Amino acid sequence: MGSNWLGRMERKLGRFSIPNLMLYIAATILVVYLADFMLGMGISGYLTLDRGAVFSGQVWRLITFVFVPPTFSVVSLLFTLYFYYLIGTGLEAQWGSFRFNVYYFCGMLGAIIAAMITGYGSATYLNLSLFLAFAALFPDFQVMLFFLFPIKIKYLAYLDWALFALSFLFALISRDWGTVGAIAASLLNYFLFFGGSIGRYFRNRKKYGAVRRNFRREMRRNGQDGYYR
């Protein structure tokens, strides 16, 4: 996260960042929902990320797809928007407005790339990438599963990673290159921000394993292996 390129960008462009970005997005989603399902205006149909519509000149869809309500249930929507807001403000508090903006807009770019591959895109994977980032930074944060059971967010993240991996594997086996590209593009922002940390983690694990094996080898050589487990 503390990479030099982000620091340089922030010094040059930080004044253009949007504070409380997730609050504005969640509030706009709620307005669209009210217009769609309370007033029957059907605005969402003009906001979705559709490749054909974009190529026909409706370029606003490259931005407005993030404002499409993710569910038709008002209870589920309110819970989802609260969760988005909680995660977004947590990341912004940790990173600052500029870096959170960069993360979110890179996620939007990934969704757009996916839409150009598959023909249609949504903010589903983008919002999932926010969840994965939050879980990486605050692994012991507890949420109430089904409003009843406290669970650390890192375990939900493990489940999401497993689902991602299975979806990616099945897409590879079936040669569904559109889905492969969509999944890869959707995680663009996550690996852009956390790729270095992941690499360091595995390098350190490998280094620790090598040190541990060398230590055990020396202990066996000295006839003291019984004292080490």
N, C-alpha and C positions, 0 to 999 in steps of 0.2 A: 504493500500500500504506500510506502514512503518512497516510491521510485522517483528518479530524477525528472523524468518527462512530465509527470503529474505536477511536480513542484514548479517546473518552468511554465507549464500551462497556467497554473493558478496565479503565478506572479503577473502574467500578461493578461489573462482573461477573467481573473477572479471577480472583478467588479460586475461582470455580466451574469453571475450566478443568480439563481432564483431561490431565495430562502423559502422554507416551508413548501417545497414543491409537491410533496405527497398530500398535503392538506388540500391544495388547489385541485389536484387530480381526483382525489376522493370526493370532494365537494361537487366537481363537475360530473362525475359518474352518477352521483345521486340526483343531480338536476336532470340528466338525460333519462334516468330511470323514471322520474316523476313525469317527465314529458311523454315518455313512451307508454307507460302502463297506467298512469293515472289520468292523463289527458288524451291518450290515444293518438299522439302525433307521429309516431313511427320514425323518430329521428335516427335511431341506431342504424337503420338500413343505409343511411347516407354517410355513416362514420366508419364502417368496417373496412378492413384492409383487404381489398380485392384487386388483384393484379390487372384484370381486364378493365375495371373502372378507372384505375390509376392511369393506365395507358390511353384511356379515352379522354383524359383531361381532368379527372377528379383528383388532383394531386393532394388536396387537403386530407385525403384518407391516410396519407403517410404519417400524419400526426394524430388525427382524431380517433384512430382505432383504440388508443389507450383510454378513451372515455366511454367505451361501450360497456354497459353493465355486464358483469360476469355471470349473473344468475337472475332468474325471474322471481325468486322468492324474496319478499321484502325483509324477512327475518334473516335469511342467509346473506342477503346483500349488506344489511347493516353490520352483521358480524364480520363479513369479509372486508368491508371498507374500514372498519375499526382496526382489523388486523393489518391491512395495508398501511394505515396511518401509523400504527404502533411500530411496525418494522421500519417504515421509511424515516420516521423521526428519530428512531434509535440509530440508524445508520448515519443520518445527517449529524446527529449529536457527536458521533464517534469520528466521522471523517471531516465534517464541515460541509457547508452548502455546496461549494464548488465541486468537490470530489463526489459527493452524492449525485449531483447533476450529471457529471461525466459518466458515472456508473449507469444511471437510469437511461441516459440518451444513447449510450453504447448498447444497452439492452434493446432499445427501440430499433437501433440499426440492425441488430441481429434478427429481430422479428421481421423487419422489412426485407432483409436478405432471404429469410425463410419464405416469405410470401412471394418473392420473385421466383423462387424455385418451385413452390408447390401450387401457386395460384391464389392462395388465400392465407392470411395470417391473423393472429390475435395477440393480445397482451398476456395470454396464459403463461407462457414460458418466461416472459419478461418478469412477471410478478413472482414466479417461482424462483427466478434468479435472485430477487430481493430476499426471499425467504432463506435461500442457501447462504447468501452473504451474511445475513443476520445470525444464522446458526453457526457460521464459522467464527464470528466475532464474539458471540454470546452463547456458547454451547450449553451452559447450565441454566439458561433462562427457562422458566417453567410456564407452560400453557396448560389450560384445562381441556383435555380431550373429551369431546362430547359434553362439555360443561361440567363434567363430574370427576375425571381422573387427572391428577397433576402428572405431567410428563415433561422431561427435559427436551428442549427443542432439538438438540443434537440427534436424538433418536428418530424424530420425525424426518430430519434431514437425511439420515442413513436410509430410511425407507424411500425417500424421494430419489436419492442417488441410485438405489437398486432398481426402481421403476424406470429411470432414465436409461440405465445400462441394459435392461431387458428389452426395452423398446428399440434401442439402438442396435442390439444384437439381432433381434428378429427382423428389423429393417434391412440389415446387411445380408442376412440369410435369404430373404425374399427379394433382394436387389431392389428394394424400394428406395432409390437414391434421393427422391424428394424428401422422404422422412428423415433419412440420414443427414441430409443437408440442413433440414429444419432444426433437428435436435442440436447439431453442431453449432449452427449459427445462433441458436437461442442462448447458448452458454458463453457467447463471445465475451460479454462483459465480466462474467465470473472469473474466467481464466485470465483475462487481461489484468484483473486486480489481484487475484490470489494465486496465479500460476507460479510466481516466484516462491511464495511461501510453501506451496505444495512440493515444489522441487527441492527446497531446502529440507523439508521434513523427511523425504525419502532418502536424500543424501545422508542426513544425520542418522537415520535408522540403519542405513547400510554401513556407515562408519562405526556405529555402536556395535553392530553385529560382528564386524571384523575384529574390533578390539576385544569383544567377549570371547570369540573363538580363539584368538591368540593367547588370551589369558588362560583359558582352559587347557590349551595345548601345553603351555609352560607348566601349569600345575600338574598335568599328567606326566610330563617329562621329569618333574621333581618327585614324582610318587606321592603327590598330595591331593589327588583328584577327589578323594573321599571327603575333603573338607569344603568342596565347592559344589554347589548345585545351581 
